[in-house]
Structures are given as structure tokens and as C-alpha cells.
Amino acid sequence: MNQLELGLRNRSSWPASAAIVFLLIPVSLSYLYPTSFWANTDYQPLGLADALNFAYRLADLKMYTGRGMADHPGVPFYFMNWFALALTGFPIAWKDARFYTEVLDHLQTYYSITIWLGASIGAFGVYLFARVAQRIAPTSTVMLGLLMWLVSTPATLLMFTSPSIDSFAILINALFFAVLVKLAYRPDITANVCALGAAASAFGYLNKLSYVYVGLSLAGTQILNLILRRPGWLRSIWICVVFVALLLAIVFIVGRFVIGQAAFDALIEFHKQVILGSGMYGSGKESVVSGDAIRLAIAAIPAEGTYALAIALVGGFMLGTAGLVTALRGPEHLPAAIIAVGSGFASCFSAVIVLKHYSLHYTAGVSATLPASVVALYLLTKDWKYQVRWTAALLGIGAIAAMGARNAPALATSLALVAKRTELASADRKDFTAHLGRDNRLVEFVYAAPFAEYGEGFVVVYGSVPRLTQAYRDSRRDVISSMTADLTDREVGVFVLDKIYFPTAEAIKSSPNIALVSPRPATMKEGDKLIELRTVFLLIRQIACGGCVCRQRVS
């Protein structure tokens, strides 16, 4: 074997090696910090609701409303979770109600499979990006970009240890980068590349509204490409029409035949609210952008270690601007310019979107834009014949090391807290029977108590299947989730209140509504009894006995 063959083999094998290494990271973390399905994020019951919705669609050959896709929308997440359910042994719902209880009996297996699938999706994104990037940049640069993605915010790995919509971030950006490279290095502007760009843009939007930066960046880069390469007015108009028409067609077809028309209509209204409003989900002040929200988001960068936000905002803008300047130098400089403009503005747009509606887990979508920006920076320095000095390289490596040193303990602490919450919730469950004694009144589990009784209500509501709802009602006669409190007329005798939202007895006593997300608001009344457990409070209503009122006996 000659040296050339060996070099080509090494270059083709290292992206696979990088993907395998990444795959093992979230999977290993999930074993080091074992957590309950119900004690994690809202994405776990949402994913199960999605999986059950599709399983019942297949069984009944009926287009049940995909309520779980009526906001973000998370279409790839929908199918990922159904695939996990299928691998667990439940691809299609049975005709009897035992299907629901059987799924719950195998929930931990399903949860483990979702972690493997989420990590596999991330690994494929790593492989695709590295495979494309190694053609135009050295291995060291590509690895530097991937390390920047991993350590620039704790959210990157958190979104894989508890799989979420943002588990698709690196894959979406790898597809975006692949299209960008084709745009840059193919002087003959073809409709095929434009169609690939439209498909990647639709994939990003159908995953989550914040990934609209993919479509915006590709559209802007394509227009710049047309202006600089001048293929002619007719061809330019045709390229633009193909991009817009195909993008809209994919979104509306998926909206109609996957999400469902009613949920898709709700999705469009929700996205209007988010775009035109401030705060989380557009529920803040009635302004497109809130200055207070921006200040809080900026303050959170050092506090929460979300350095990706600052790097993408400032670095992305500078990179995109440098790309525009490079484009003016002549046609031979266009490849580097196109990649710099596209990747730089994608990073900047992603950061602006998250600054408008800040939350820690949103930054996972921002960090995924950084590997492409690192490669683009290399191409610009090469195009301008700037010799990167060792000092500059060491500064970059040092910055990555510093971010890793800051965020690795934060990640471990976050995972340890969820694992501890799982352990404490298990201990609390054992205390329920002792504290409630012979009280057989209805028990309501309030958002987001770390128990199945709350989470099952979430699953049923977002699953949106009538016979799934009936199976839930038949199997849970003495308990109710706040999410499904409207399914019963029985009076609630005991509330289980999550200490994350009600940390003290005073917080419960002063709250105008202790039944969060319930259609039936409630408050603590005089004579009610509070019992503090490890993760929750038990609020036990007083019992009315004939004409008098007596307190509930507690063993």
C-alpha cells in the first residue's frame, strides 16, 4: 500500500472515529447518572406522546391530531420517538387497553433506546460535518470546530443525555454546511443545489422555529451567489422560485399529512406569536424585542456558561462581514467568501433568535453553528494568505480548554442533580402511603412532580387519542394529573406539589393557584395540612363531616 492510499484511508476513517467517540459520551453519561423517565425534562413525556400518537395512527388508520407537533413542531423528534417505541416492541397500538399499561411497564427500556437514538443522530451529524469539512480544511481545524461545539455551552450534551428536539442541532447544521460547500465550489448554479438547500431549510424549520436561521442564511447566501456569479436574470429568478416553492411545499405537505391540519393551523398562530412577541413563547411584553429580556440573556452568558451565544453573535457577524469584503476581491475568492458569509450569518442569526427568547437549552442550537464558522475562518485566513501563528492557535486551544473547564463541572452538577432528584422521588413515593393513611380521596399531581402520575397526564393530553385517554382513565381511578384534571368531576383531596415551583410552605400559602397548568385553579385553604417531603409537598384538604369540619387524620 503506497503513502497516498494510506493517507486517503486515514482521512476517510477519522470522521467515523469522531462519530463513535461522540456516540459514547452521552450514552456513558446516562449510565453514570441514571435518571427516571419522569424526573427529567418535559421532552420525555412529549416524546412518548408523539410515539403513542403515531402507533395509534397506524393501528386505527386515522389521522389523530398531532398536538405534540403544534408548537415547535419537532417533526424529526416525533418519528425518532416512535422508532424507539417500535424497537421496544410496540410499533402499532393494540385494539385493547392493555397496550397503554404494557408500554408503561417497559418505559425504562424505551427511555434507554431514546438516549441511544439521540446520541446516534448526533454522531451522524458529527460524521457528516467532518466528512464534508475534511475536503476543504485540515483535520485539526475540523476537530477544533467540533470541540468548540461540545464545550461552548452545557446545553450541547444536556440535549443528548435527555433527548430533545435540539438533539438534531448538529445534524441540521451539518446538512446546512454540506449545501453551503456545494454553493461555494460549483460555479454552475443548478436547481439541484437549490432544491437541497430548500430541503435542509424545511428540515430545520420543521424541527423547531429557532432553526429558521438555516433557511434565512441559505437564502441570503444564494442571493449573494447569484449577484456575484451573474447567471442571468431568467436563471436567477428560476433558482429563487425553486427554492421558495420547494421550501413552502415541503412545509405545507408535512403540515397537512404529518402534523395534521388543526395542529398545523395552531402551529402557524403560535409561531406568529413567538415572532411578534417577546419573552418565552412570545408571552412577554407586547413588543417584538424586550430590552429587559436581552439584558437578562447577556447576563446569563457568564453565569450559565453559554459562551456559544457571545461567540456566535460577535464572531458570526465579523465572519459574515469579512466574507462580504472577500467576495469583492474577485471570482477566485468566492468559495471562501460564500462559506464565510453563510456560516457567519447563520451563527449570528441563531444567537439573535436565542437572545430574543433566552433559555439555557436553546443555546444547543447556537453551539451547533460554530464548527462551520471555525472552518470558514480557516478558509478566510488561507484566502488572504494570512499565516496563522502558533500564538493564535494556542489562544484558540486555550479558550476551548477554559470553556471545557468551566462547563464540564456544570454539566456534571446538572446531571447529578437530576439523578439525585430521581433517588429522592423514589424515597418520597414510599412515604405516600404512610402519610395518606386511609384517605381514598382523589390525589392530584401538579406540574411537574417527578412521578408517573403527573407525566402520564402530559402524555395523554399531547397524545391526543381518545382511546388512549380512556385507557388512562380506566387505569388511574384515584389519581389525576393537573394536565387531565378536566377528565373527572371528583373533588381533589390531596395535592402533590413540586418543590421546584413551590420551594417553601410560604410560597404555597401565598400562591393564587397551586394547581399549575390545571384547568381547575386551586388555592390553599384554612385548615389544610402541609407535609414536606424530599421533592414535593403534600397538601391535604380538610374533611367536611356532616355539619362540622374536622381535619384529615395523618398517620
QUIPECOR-V480219 format. One record per backbone hydrogen bond with DSSP energy under -0.5 kcal/mol. NH is the residue of the N-H (numbers start at 1). CO is the residue of the C=O. If there is no record, write none. Layout:
nh=NH co=CO
nh=NH co=CO
This chain:
nh=6 co=2
nh=7 co=3
nh=8 co=4
nh=9 co=5
nh=10 co=6
nh=11 co=7
nh=12 co=8
nh=13 co=9
nh=14 co=10
nh=15 co=11
nh=17 co=13
nh=18 co=14
nh=19 co=15
nh=20 co=16
nh=21 co=17
nh=22 co=18
nh=23 co=19
nh=24 co=20
nh=25 co=21
nh=25 co=22
nh=26 co=22
nh=27 co=23
nh=28 co=24
nh=29 co=25
nh=30 co=26
nh=31 co=27
nh=32 co=28
nh=33 co=29
nh=34 co=31
nh=39 co=36
nh=40 co=37
nh=44 co=41
nh=45 co=41
nh=46 co=42
nh=47 co=43
nh=48 co=44
nh=49 co=45
nh=50 co=46
nh=51 co=47
nh=52 co=48
nh=53 co=49
nh=54 co=50
nh=55 co=51
nh=56 co=52
nh=57 co=53
nh=58 co=54
nh=59 co=55
nh=60 co=56
nh=61 co=57
nh=62 co=57
nh=64 co=62
nh=66 co=259
nh=67 co=65
nh=68 co=462
nh=69 co=66
nh=70 co=67
nh=74 co=207
nh=75 co=206
nh=78 co=74
nh=79 co=75
nh=80 co=76
nh=81 co=77
nh=82 co=78
nh=83 co=79
nh=84 co=80
nh=85 co=81
nh=86 co=82
nh=87 co=83
nh=88 co=84
nh=89 co=85
nh=89 co=86
nh=90 co=85
nh=93 co=55
nh=99 co=96
nh=100 co=97
nh=101 co=97
nh=102 co=98
nh=103 co=99
nh=104 co=100
nh=105 co=101
nh=106 co=102
nh=106 co=103
nh=107 co=104
nh=110 co=106
nh=111 co=107
nh=112 co=108
nh=113 co=109
nh=114 co=110
nh=115 co=111
nh=116 co=112
nh=117 co=113
nh=118 co=114
nh=119 co=115
nh=120 co=116
nh=121 co=117
nh=122 co=118
nh=123 co=119
nh=124 co=120
nh=125 co=121
nh=126 co=122
nh=127 co=123
nh=128 co=124
nh=129 co=125
nh=130 co=126
nh=131 co=127
nh=132 co=128
nh=133 co=129
nh=134 co=130
nh=135 co=132
nh=136 co=133
nh=137 co=133
nh=142 co=138
nh=143 co=139
nh=144 co=140
nh=145 co=141
nh=146 co=142
nh=147 co=143
nh=148 co=144
nh=149 co=145
nh=150 co=146
nh=151 co=147
nh=152 co=148
nh=156 co=153
nh=158 co=154
nh=159 co=155
nh=160 co=157
nh=161 co=157
nh=162 co=158
nh=163 co=160
nh=164 co=159
nh=167 co=164
nh=168 co=165
nh=169 co=166
nh=172 co=168
nh=173 co=169
nh=174 co=170
nh=175 co=171
nh=176 co=172
nh=177 co=173
nh=178 co=174
nh=179 co=175
nh=180 co=176
nh=181 co=177
nh=182 co=178
nh=183 co=179
nh=184 co=180
nh=185 co=181
nh=186 co=182
nh=187 co=185
nh=189 co=187
nh=190 co=188
nh=194 co=190
nh=195 co=191
nh=196 co=192
nh=197 co=193
nh=198 co=194
nh=199 co=195
nh=200 co=196
nh=201 co=197
nh=202 co=198
nh=203 co=199
nh=204 co=200
nh=205 co=201
nh=206 co=202
nh=207 co=203
nh=207 co=204
nh=208 co=204
nh=209 co=72
nh=211 co=208
nh=212 co=209
nh=213 co=210
nh=214 co=211
nh=215 co=211
nh=216 co=212
nh=217 co=213
nh=218 co=214
nh=219 co=215
nh=220 co=216
nh=221 co=217
nh=222 co=218
nh=223 co=219
nh=224 co=220
nh=225 co=221
nh=226 co=222
nh=227 co=223
nh=228 co=224
nh=229 co=225
nh=230 co=226
nh=236 co=232
nh=237 co=233
nh=238 co=234
nh=239 co=235
nh=240 co=236
nh=241 co=237
nh=242 co=238
nh=243 co=239
nh=244 co=240
nh=245 co=241
nh=246 co=242
nh=247 co=243
nh=248 co=244
nh=249 co=245
nh=250 co=246
nh=251 co=247
nh=252 co=248
nh=253 co=249
nh=254 co=250
nh=255 co=251
nh=256 co=252
nh=257 co=253
nh=258 co=254
nh=259 co=254
nh=260 co=255
nh=264 co=260
nh=265 co=261
nh=266 co=262
nh=267 co=263
nh=268 co=264
nh=269 co=265
nh=270 co=266
nh=271 co=267
nh=272 co=268
nh=273 co=269
nh=274 co=270
nh=275 co=271
nh=276 co=272
nh=277 co=273
nh=278 co=285
nh=279 co=356
nh=282 co=279
nh=283 co=280
nh=284 co=278
nh=287 co=285
nh=291 co=289
nh=294 co=290
nh=295 co=291
nh=296 co=292
nh=297 co=293
nh=298 co=294
nh=299 co=295
nh=300 co=296
nh=301 co=297
nh=301 co=298
nh=302 co=298
nh=303 co=299
nh=304 co=300
nh=305 co=301
nh=306 co=300
nh=306 co=301
nh=307 co=152
nh=307 co=305
nh=308 co=152
nh=309 co=306
nh=310 co=306
nh=311 co=307
nh=312 co=308
nh=313 co=309
nh=314 co=310
nh=315 co=310
nh=315 co=311
nh=316 co=311
nh=316 co=312
nh=317 co=313
nh=318 co=314
nh=319 co=315
nh=320 co=316
nh=321 co=317
nh=322 co=318
nh=323 co=319
nh=324 co=320
nh=325 co=321
nh=326 co=322
nh=327 co=323
nh=328 co=324
nh=328 co=325
nh=329 co=326
nh=330 co=327
nh=333 co=330
nh=334 co=331
nh=337 co=333
nh=338 co=334
nh=339 co=335
nh=340 co=336
nh=341 co=337
nh=342 co=338
nh=343 co=339
nh=344 co=340
nh=345 co=341
nh=346 co=342
nh=347 co=343
nh=348 co=344
nh=349 co=345
nh=350 co=346
nh=351 co=347
nh=352 co=348
nh=353 co=349
nh=354 co=350
nh=355 co=351
nh=356 co=352
nh=357 co=353
nh=358 co=355
nh=362 co=359
nh=363 co=359
nh=363 co=360
nh=364 co=361
nh=365 co=362
nh=366 co=362
nh=367 co=363
nh=368 co=364
nh=369 co=366
nh=370 co=367
nh=373 co=369
nh=374 co=370
nh=375 co=371
nh=376 co=372
nh=377 co=373
nh=378 co=374
nh=379 co=375
nh=380 co=376
nh=381 co=377
nh=382 co=378
nh=383 co=379
nh=384 co=380
nh=385 co=382
nh=386 co=381
nh=387 co=385
nh=388 co=386
nh=393 co=389
nh=394 co=390
nh=395 co=391
nh=396 co=392
nh=397 co=393
nh=398 co=394
nh=399 co=395
nh=400 co=396
nh=401 co=397
nh=402 co=398
nh=403 co=399
nh=404 co=400
nh=405 co=401
nh=406 co=402
nh=407 co=403
nh=408 co=404
nh=409 co=405
nh=410 co=406
nh=411 co=407
nh=412 co=408
nh=413 co=409
nh=414 co=410
nh=415 co=411
nh=416 co=412
nh=417 co=413
nh=418 co=414
nh=419 co=415
nh=420 co=416
nh=421 co=417
nh=422 co=418
nh=423 co=419
nh=424 co=420
nh=425 co=421
nh=426 co=422
nh=427 co=423
nh=428 co=424
nh=429 co=425
nh=430 co=426
nh=431 co=427
nh=431 co=428
nh=432 co=428
nh=432 co=429
nh=433 co=429
nh=434 co=430
nh=435 co=431
nh=436 co=432
nh=437 co=433
nh=439 co=436
nh=440 co=438
nh=442 co=491
nh=443 co=478
nh=444 co=442
nh=444 co=494
nh=445 co=443
nh=445 co=480
nh=446 co=444
nh=446 co=496
nh=447 co=516
nh=449 co=446
nh=451 co=449
nh=454 co=451
nh=455 co=451
nh=456 co=452
nh=457 co=453
nh=457 co=454
nh=458 co=454
nh=459 co=455
nh=460 co=456
nh=461 co=457
nh=462 co=458
nh=463 co=459
nh=464 co=460
nh=468 co=465
nh=469 co=465
nh=470 co=466
nh=471 co=467
nh=472 co=468
nh=473 co=469
nh=474 co=470
nh=475 co=471
nh=476 co=472
nh=480 co=443
nh=482 co=445
nh=484 co=481
nh=485 co=482
nh=487 co=484
nh=488 co=485
nh=493 co=442
nh=494 co=442
nh=495 co=539
nh=496 co=444
nh=497 co=495
nh=497 co=537
nh=499 co=535
nh=501 co=498
nh=502 co=498
nh=508 co=504
nh=509 co=505
nh=510 co=506
nh=511 co=507
nh=511 co=508
nh=514 co=522
nh=515 co=522
nh=516 co=514
nh=518 co=515
nh=519 co=482
nh=521 co=519
nh=524 co=508
nh=528 co=525
nh=529 co=540
nh=531 co=538
nh=533 co=531
nh=533 co=536
nh=537 co=497
nh=538 co=531
nh=539 co=495
nh=539 co=537
nh=540 co=529
nh=540 co=538
nh=541 co=493
nh=541 co=539
nh=543 co=550
nh=545 co=543
nh=545 co=548
nh=546 co=544
nh=548 co=545
nh=550 co=543
